[in-house]
């Protein structure tokens, strides 16, 4: 494949990513899909609908990923989630910190982009602080702390850390076949949990869960199939075009914040180019903004007081550090990662929920009236 074809393919990958995330941003804005909201709804209103939206999306993503892998459209072992080093401590600490932070910052990484599109000025500050914190955790002094402490505790596996790779030698079932079986069983279990109560069966709930799950699958295909080149004419090696990790990627909204800020600040540096993650950030904001304007829900919103400002600054910092440490956010690990059946992602999911619960309890104590006053 010559250079002209590579250039054209890069544009196609980026345009496809923008189209998918534009629609995703609009859907999330219209339906209120939000992982932080899922936990807070249970805590505050005893409503499980948004958690079931999330679980429905997980089930759809798992099944879609398994089917694409079985049919040979993508290679399930070419993502960042299936490495042989199981960073269990980083995953637990990072996901808990991210969950705590997203409550203080009024939403996870994807919700922050949706809120920016809806006119929320607080979320612009969260975006910048989260991106800066993530960058420092990837390449700055926070990264040194992470690598020398949390990342130094891990379990070295003999296989990739996804369930099919781990269980295939034990069961004697070919990994590809086992992945399909496990994907269907686990995916349908998540879907069954979401659909078990017919009260959940509203058009908005079903559409939100299905569309988000399908969007995760679509980006896996764009990254792992459309953007995959078996032999780059420049290096003669395989390459996944436009991904920052150099591997197959789906959606995640922590590291792409950092890469977006990096590109904006150093735009004249020709080595800085648009990537799948950066375009996804732009697509999400654009789609949410269009939806907010069309539905006449766009409105400017700023901080209430100094405590509200402090909460969002601290929350954004925790999300940046926690998201990078956990290898992803509630979308990155909680949807994209889980769709690969990686054990690290299954460990991160309860961490996000537990961290959010702790933060909600903290805010409840802060807002409780002082009997001595």
MIGU-749011 format. One record per residue (C-alpha): residue number from 1; residue in three letters; x, z, y. Coordinates in nm, 4 decimals. Each point is the difference from the previous one (the first is absolute). Last residue first. Example, Ala and Ser with C-alpha at 12.3 -4.5 7.8 and 13.67 -1.06 7.14 Angstrom:
residues 2
    nr   rest         px         pz         py
     2    ser     1.3670     0.7140    -0.1060
     1    ala    -0.1370     0.0660    -0.3440
***
This chain:
residues 373
    nr   rest         px         pz         py
   373    unk    -2.5076     6.4691     2.5238
   372    unk     0.0624     0.2251    -0.2961
   371    unk    -0.2321    -0.1908    -0.2337
   370    unk     0.1966    -0.3221     0.0683
   369    unk    -0.2291    -0.2941    -0.0633
   368    unk     0.1140    -0.2412    -0.2731
   367    unk     0.1457    -0.3237     0.1359
   366    unk     0.3581     0.0734    -0.1032
   365    unk    -0.1112     0.1286    -0.3404
   364    unk    -0.1985    -0.3178    -0.0641
   363    unk     0.2926    -0.2085     0.1217
   362    unk     0.2263     0.1630    -0.2587
   361    unk    -0.2593    -0.0441    -0.2747
   360    unk    -0.0259    -0.3681     0.0900
   359    unk     0.3784    -0.0268    -0.0104
   358    unk     0.0200     0.1599    -0.3433
   357    unk    -0.2712    -0.2338    -0.1318
   356    unk     0.1848    -0.3044     0.1360
   355    unk     0.3179     0.1105    -0.1762
   354    unk    -0.1904     0.0530    -0.3262
   353    unk    -0.1601    -0.3464     0.0205
   352    unk     0.3268    -0.1767     0.0738
   351    unk     0.1774     0.1931    -0.2770
   350    unk    -0.2829    -0.0756    -0.2433
   349    unk     0.0751    -0.3736     0.0488
   348    unk     0.3806     0.0304     0.0020
   347    unk     0.0278     0.0957    -0.3674
   346    unk    -0.2050    -0.3010    -0.1099
   345    unk     0.2260    -0.2113     0.2202
   344    unk     0.3135     0.1392    -0.1614
   343    unk    -0.1455    -0.0763    -0.3433
   342    unk    -0.0150    -0.3702     0.0833
   341    unk    -0.3214    -0.1632    -0.1222
   340    unk     0.0728    -0.3121     0.2126
   339    unk    -0.3355     0.0424     0.1805
   338    unk     0.1053     0.3569     0.0753
   337    unk     0.2761    -0.1279     0.2250
   336    unk    -0.2185    -0.2344     0.2030
   335    unk    -0.2890     0.2454     0.0349
   334    unk     0.1076     0.3622     0.0562
   333    unk     0.3708    -0.0815     0.0145
   332    unk    -0.0055    -0.2550     0.2821
   331    unk    -0.3595     0.0597     0.1113
   330    unk     0.0150     0.3798     0.0096
   329    unk     0.3562    -0.0371     0.1278
   328    unk     0.3162    -0.1222    -0.1674
   327    unk     0.3308     0.0735    -0.1663
   326    unk    -0.0651     0.3771     0.0071
   325    unk     0.2991     0.0592     0.2288
   324    unk    -0.0964    -0.2951     0.2222
   323    unk    -0.3570     0.1260     0.0344
   322    unk     0.1000     0.3623     0.0481
   321    unk     0.2454    -0.0672     0.2822
   320    unk    -0.2296    -0.2338     0.1921
   319    unk    -0.3141     0.1963    -0.0838
   318    unk     0.1585     0.3292     0.1037
   317    unk     0.1066    -0.1489     0.3335
   316    unk    -0.3474    -0.1429     0.0604
   315    unk    -0.1598     0.3367    -0.0743
   314    unk     0.2353     0.1843     0.2338
   313    unk    -0.0743    -0.2389     0.2859
   312    unk    -0.3734    -0.0056    -0.0769
   311    unk    -0.0255     0.3775    -0.0149
   310    unk     0.2004     0.0403     0.3207
   309    unk    -0.2301    -0.2346     0.1917
   308    unk    -0.3116     0.1804    -0.1239
   307    unk     0.1610     0.3295     0.1007
   306    unk     0.0772    -0.1383     0.3477
   305    unk    -0.3588    -0.1040     0.0640
   304    unk    -0.2669    -0.2552    -0.0903
   303    unk     0.2334    -0.2908    -0.0696
   302    unk    -0.1249    -0.3533     0.0710
   301    unk    -0.2821    -0.2315    -0.1014
   300    unk    -0.0904    -0.3444     0.1320
   299    unk    -0.3013    -0.1601    -0.1602
   298    unk    -0.0690    -0.2910    -0.2339
   297    unk    -0.3250     0.0558    -0.1909
   296    unk    -0.1725    -0.3112     0.1310
   295    unk    -0.0384    -0.1472    -0.3500
   294    unk     0.1853    -0.3159     0.1009
   293    unk     0.2619     0.1904     0.1981
   292    unk     0.0663     0.2526    -0.2761
   291    unk     0.0175    -0.2731    -0.2658
   290    unk     0.2407    -0.2065     0.2073
   289    unk     0.2191     0.3038     0.0660
   288    unk     0.0019     0.0994    -0.3684
   287    unk     0.1071    -0.3486    -0.1021
   286    unk     0.2769    -0.0141     0.2594
   285    unk     0.1360     0.3460    -0.0838
   284    unk     0.0049    -0.0728    -0.3745
   283    unk     0.1554    -0.3437     0.0452
   282    unk     0.2802     0.1280     0.2210
   281    unk     0.0931     0.2705    -0.2515
   280    unk    -0.0233    -0.2490    -0.2877
   279    unk     0.2269    -0.2385     0.1936
   278    unk     0.2628     0.2746     0.0217
   277    unk    -0.0258     0.0778    -0.3712
   276    unk     0.0269    -0.3642    -0.1080
   275    unk     0.3056    -0.0514     0.2168
   274    unk     0.0665    -0.1555     0.3380
   273    unk     0.3677    -0.0395     0.0801
   272    unk     0.2833     0.2066     0.1452
   271    unk     0.3297    -0.1758    -0.0735
   270    unk    -0.0527    -0.2103     0.3142
   269    unk     0.0473     0.3075     0.2207
   268    unk    -0.2102    -0.0824     0.3068
   267    unk    -0.2873     0.2043    -0.1456
   266    unk     0.2034     0.3201    -0.0154
   265    unk    -0.2581     0.2481     0.1300
   264    unk    -0.3066    -0.1817    -0.1343
   263    unk     0.1640    -0.0720    -0.3343
   262    unk     0.1108     0.3607    -0.0474
   261    unk    -0.3428     0.1297     0.1002
   260    unk    -0.1599    -0.2234    -0.2639
   259    unk     0.2578     0.0973    -0.2617
   258    unk    -0.0725     0.3684     0.0599
   257    unk    -0.3759    -0.0486    -0.0277
   256    unk     0.0583    -0.2144    -0.3101
   255    unk     0.1746     0.3046    -0.1581
   254    unk    -0.3213     0.2043     0.0237
   253    unk    -0.3027    -0.2186    -0.0641
   252    unk     0.0074    -0.1360    -0.3528
   251    unk    -0.1592    -0.3183    -0.1326
   250    unk     0.1385    -0.1953    -0.2930
   249    unk     0.3607    -0.0755    -0.0762
   248    unk     0.2155    -0.1982    -0.2429
   247    unk     0.3665     0.0733     0.0592
   246    unk     0.2473    -0.0723     0.2798
   245    unk    -0.1059     0.3285     0.1580
   244    unk    -0.0860    -0.1558     0.3354
   243    unk    -0.2138    -0.2696    -0.1618
   242    unk    -0.0136    -0.3404     0.1724
   241    unk     0.0743    -0.2124    -0.3093
   240    unk     0.0432     0.1594    -0.3402
   239    unk     0.3290    -0.1415    -0.1215
   238    unk     0.1587    -0.1190    -0.3225
   237    unk     0.3680    -0.0878     0.0211
   236    unk     0.1793    -0.3266     0.0772
   235    unk     0.1100     0.1617     0.3294
   234    unk    -0.0799    -0.2716     0.2542
   233    unk    -0.2255    -0.2193    -0.2145
   232    unk    -0.2028     0.3107    -0.0990
   231    unk    -0.0747    -0.0271    -0.3696
   230    unk    -0.3166     0.1432    -0.1529
   229    unk    -0.1818     0.0013     0.3333
   228    unk    -0.2857     0.2503     0.0280
   227    unk    -0.2155    -0.0109     0.3126
   226    unk    -0.3115    -0.1420    -0.1663
   225    unk     0.0480     0.2087    -0.3125
   224    unk     0.1218     0.3530     0.0714
   223    unk    -0.0662     0.0308     0.3717
   222    unk    -0.3226    -0.1973     0.0301
   221    unk    -0.1192     0.1238    -0.3396
   220    unk     0.0714     0.3652     0.0806
   219    unk    -0.1658    -0.0606     0.3386
   218    unk    -0.3156    -0.1215    -0.1737
   217    unk    -0.0060     0.2948    -0.2393
   216    unk     0.0102     0.2500     0.2879
   215    unk    -0.2718    -0.2000     0.1780
   214    unk    -0.2125     0.0095    -0.3175
   213    unk     0.0112     0.3803    -0.0014
   212    unk    -0.0903     0.0190     0.3689
   211    unk    -0.2858    -0.2468    -0.0482
   210    unk    -0.1506     0.1758    -0.2993
   209    unk     0.0113     0.3487     0.1508
   208    unk    -0.1405    -0.1009     0.3380
   207    unk    -0.2656    -0.2330    -0.1452
   206    unk    -0.1290     0.2636    -0.2390
   205    unk    -0.0236     0.2696     0.2662
   204    unk    -0.1577    -0.2291     0.2607
   203    unk    -0.2545    -0.1550    -0.2374
   202    unk    -0.1132     0.3412    -0.1182
   201    unk     0.0435     0.1138    -0.3592
   200    unk     0.1422     0.3468     0.0667
   199    unk    -0.3392     0.1623    -0.0624
   198    unk     0.0148    -0.1745    -0.3374
   197    unk     0.2379     0.2674    -0.1320
   196    unk     0.2413    -0.1196    -0.2698
   195    unk     0.1294    -0.2805     0.2215
   194    unk     0.3191     0.1557     0.1360
   193    unk     0.0888     0.1761    -0.3246
   192    unk    -0.0700    -0.3195    -0.1932
   191    unk     0.2297    -0.1963     0.2316
   190    unk     0.2860     0.2442    -0.0520
   189    unk    -0.0537    -0.0090    -0.3778
   188    unk    -0.0314    -0.3813     0.0145
   187    unk     0.3497    -0.0203     0.1460
   186    unk     0.1433     0.2436    -0.2522
   185    unk    -0.1400    -0.1861    -0.3012
   184    unk     0.0533    -0.3528     0.1350
   183    unk     0.3529     0.0688     0.1176
   182    unk     0.0872     0.1852    -0.3187
   181    unk    -0.1102    -0.2933    -0.2167
   180    unk     0.1643    -0.2638     0.2214
   179    unk     0.3224     0.1975     0.0267
   178    unk     0.0025     0.0514    -0.3773
   177    unk    -0.0168    -0.3741    -0.0572
   176    unk     0.2907    -0.0668     0.2368
   175    unk     0.2081     0.2871    -0.1420
   174    unk    -0.0347    -0.1093    -0.3595
   173    unk    -0.1510     0.2807    -0.2065
   172    unk     0.2407     0.2085    -0.2106
   171    unk    -0.1712     0.3155     0.1219
   170    unk     0.3018     0.2004     0.1092
   169    unk     0.2027    -0.3000     0.1209
   168    unk    -0.2998    -0.1235     0.2064
   167    unk    -0.0849     0.3399     0.1503
   166    unk     0.2670     0.0150     0.2708
   165    unk    -0.0188    -0.3686     0.0960
   164    unk    -0.3818     0.0022     0.0036
   163    unk    -0.0111     0.3248     0.2034
   162    unk     0.2217    -0.1199     0.2847
   161    unk     0.3322     0.1763     0.0485
   160    unk     0.2286    -0.2821    -0.1099
   159    unk     0.1780     0.0932    -0.3226
   158    unk     0.2799     0.2333    -0.1033
   157    unk    -0.1043     0.2478     0.2663
   156    unk     0.2225     0.1975     0.2366
   155    unk    -0.1913     0.3023     0.1271
   154    unk     0.0562     0.0945     0.3613
   153    unk     0.1332     0.2585     0.2425
   152    unk     0.2594    -0.1521     0.2331
   151    unk    -0.2803    -0.1764     0.1873
   150    unk    -0.1265     0.3307     0.1406
   149    unk     0.3302     0.1318     0.1351
   148    unk     0.2860    -0.2366     0.0784
   147    unk    -0.2149    -0.3139     0.0282
   146    unk    -0.2698     0.1580     0.2159
   145    unk     0.2435     0.1747     0.2341
   144    unk     0.2012    -0.3185     0.0401
   143    unk    -0.3199    -0.1930     0.0684
   142    unk    -0.1017     0.2513     0.2651
   141    unk     0.3271    -0.0829     0.1728
   140    unk    -0.0868    -0.3679     0.0262
   139    unk    -0.0611    -0.2991    -0.2284
   138    unk    -0.3215     0.0512    -0.1964
   137    unk    -0.1080     0.3403     0.1302
   136    unk     0.0991    -0.0909     0.3559
   135    unk    -0.2009    -0.3213    -0.0292
   134    unk    -0.3018     0.1888    -0.1349
   133    unk     0.0160     0.2497     0.2873
   132    unk     0.0189    -0.2834     0.2535
   131    unk    -0.2918    -0.1843    -0.1603
   130    unk    -0.2098     0.3174    -0.0187
   129    unk     0.0779     0.0790     0.3644
   128    unk    -0.0894    -0.3511     0.1179
   127    unk    -0.3170    -0.0330    -0.2078
   126    unk    -0.1165     0.3528     0.0832
   125    unk     0.0357    -0.0804     0.3707
   124    unk    -0.2083    -0.3152    -0.0485
   123    unk    -0.2448     0.2081    -0.2025
   122    unk    -0.0665     0.2279     0.2939
   121    unk    -0.0980    -0.3027     0.2091
   120    unk    -0.2965    -0.0746    -0.2254
   119    unk    -0.1451    -0.3363     0.1032
   118    unk    -0.1603    -0.1130    -0.3272
   117    unk     0.3002    -0.2095    -0.1021
   116    unk     0.2180     0.3087     0.0394
   115    unk    -0.2459     0.1862    -0.2222
   114    unk     0.0358    -0.2605    -0.2728
   113    unk     0.3783     0.0240     0.0201
   112    unk    -0.0152     0.3804    -0.0241
   111    unk    -0.2423    -0.0298    -0.2920
   110    unk     0.2581    -0.2027    -0.1936
   109    unk     0.2741     0.2574     0.0539
   108    unk    -0.2166     0.3030    -0.0756
   107    unk    -0.2475     0.1562     0.2399
   106    unk    -0.0661     0.2547     0.2736
   105    unk     0.3672     0.0854     0.0654
   104    unk    -0.0353     0.3612    -0.1161
   103    unk    -0.1838    -0.1181    -0.3123
   102    unk     0.2583    -0.2713    -0.0676
   101    unk     0.2799     0.2531     0.0305
   100    unk    -0.1172     0.2290    -0.2781
    99    unk    -0.0437    -0.2938    -0.2387
    98    unk     0.3401    -0.1392     0.0972
    97    unk     0.1637     0.3382    -0.0547
    96    unk    -0.1643     0.0298    -0.3413
    95    unk     0.0995    -0.3557    -0.0933
    94    unk     0.3611     0.0577     0.1015
    93    unk     0.0374     0.3318    -0.1782
    92    unk    -0.1475    -0.1226    -0.3281
    91    unk     0.1653    -0.3434     0.0064
    90    unk     0.3377     0.1330     0.1059
    89    unk    -0.0156     0.2580    -0.2793
    88    unk    -0.1004    -0.2551    -0.2659
    87    unk     0.2587    -0.2634     0.0832
    86    unk    -0.0323    -0.1840    -0.3343
    85    unk     0.3031    -0.2318    -0.0143
    84    unk    -0.0778    -0.2912    -0.2337
    83    unk    -0.1645    -0.2112     0.2692
    82    unk    -0.3657    -0.1031    -0.0256
    81    unk    -0.1307     0.0653     0.3516
    80    unk     0.2350    -0.2325     0.1898
    79    unk    -0.1633    -0.3054    -0.1590
    78    unk     0.1522    -0.2548    -0.2407
    77    unk    -0.1165     0.1614    -0.3246
    76    unk    -0.3572    -0.1314     0.0206
    75    unk     0.1167    -0.3644     0.0030
    74    unk    -0.2769    -0.2034     0.1621
    73    unk    -0.2276    -0.2900    -0.0985
    72    unk     0.0849     0.0422    -0.3667
    71    unk    -0.3552     0.0327    -0.1309
    70    unk     0.0661     0.3584    -0.1133
    69    unk     0.1493     0.0938     0.3378
    68    unk    -0.2898    -0.1504     0.1958
    67    unk    -0.2457     0.1817    -0.2266
    66    unk     0.1795     0.3338     0.0334
    65    unk     0.0223    -0.0307     0.3787
    64    unk    -0.3709    -0.0785     0.0270
    63    unk    -0.0961     0.2862    -0.2281
    62    unk     0.2116     0.2531     0.1916
    61    unk    -0.1155    -0.1295     0.3408
    60    unk    -0.3692     0.0153    -0.0991
    59    unk     0.0370     0.3563    -0.1264
    58    unk     0.1894     0.1113     0.3089
    57    unk    -0.2616    -0.1565     0.2304
    56    unk    -0.2753     0.1843    -0.1877
    55    unk     0.2030     0.3195     0.0358
    54    unk     0.0268    -0.0468     0.3774
    53    unk    -0.3707    -0.0752     0.0378
    52    unk    -0.0658     0.3017    -0.2244
    51    unk     0.2007     0.2178     0.2379
    50    unk    -0.2057    -0.1503     0.2820
    49    unk    -0.3288     0.0921    -0.1669
    48    unk     0.0875     0.3549    -0.1072
    47    unk    -0.1920     0.1866     0.2706
    46    unk     0.0324     0.3791     0.0009
    45    unk    -0.0238    -0.0173     0.3814
    44    unk     0.3197     0.1707     0.1209
    43    unk     0.2366     0.0114    -0.2972
    42    unk    -0.1434    -0.2991    -0.1860
    41    unk    -0.0187    -0.2121     0.3161
    40    unk     0.3515     0.1168     0.0956
    39    unk     0.1450    -0.1303    -0.3270
    38    unk    -0.1549    -0.3467     0.0235
    37    unk     0.0619    -0.0120     0.3745
    36    unk     0.3714     0.0263    -0.0686
    35    unk    -0.0278    -0.2875    -0.2476
    34    unk    -0.1928    -0.2161     0.2454
    33    unk    -0.2603    -0.2760    -0.0387
    32    unk    -0.2202     0.0224     0.3119
    31    unk    -0.2115    -0.2995    -0.1061
    30    unk     0.0310    -0.2163     0.3130
    29    unk     0.3576     0.0893     0.0924
    28    unk     0.1189    -0.0195    -0.3588
    27    unk    -0.1680    -0.3391    -0.0429
    26    unk     0.1481    -0.1398     0.3220
    25    unk     0.3493     0.1238    -0.0878
    24    unk    -0.0324    -0.1497    -0.3470
    23    unk    -0.1118    -0.3353     0.1409
    22    unk     0.3065    -0.0141     0.2252
    21    unk     0.2073     0.1305    -0.2923
    20    unk    -0.0944    -0.2954    -0.2194
    19    unk     0.0423    -0.2625     0.2730
    18    unk     0.3314     0.1454     0.1190
    17    unk     0.1432     0.0084    -0.3520
    16    unk    -0.1056    -0.3614    -0.0607
    15    unk     0.1624    -0.1047     0.3279
    14    unk     0.3210     0.1848    -0.0913
    13    unk     0.0194    -0.1559    -0.3456
    12    unk    -0.0744    -0.3483     0.1350
    11    unk     0.2636     0.0349     0.2720
    10    unk     0.2581     0.1088    -0.2582
     9    unk    -0.0965    -0.2966    -0.2189
     8    unk     0.0636    -0.2428     0.2849
     7    unk     0.3443     0.1460     0.0628
     6    unk     0.0834    -0.0107    -0.3699
     5    unk    -0.1183    -0.3615    -0.0232
     4    unk     0.2154    -0.0987     0.2956
     3    unk     0.3000     0.1765    -0.1530
     2    unk    -0.0156    -0.1993    -0.3214
     1    unk    -0.1534     0.1041    -0.3333
***
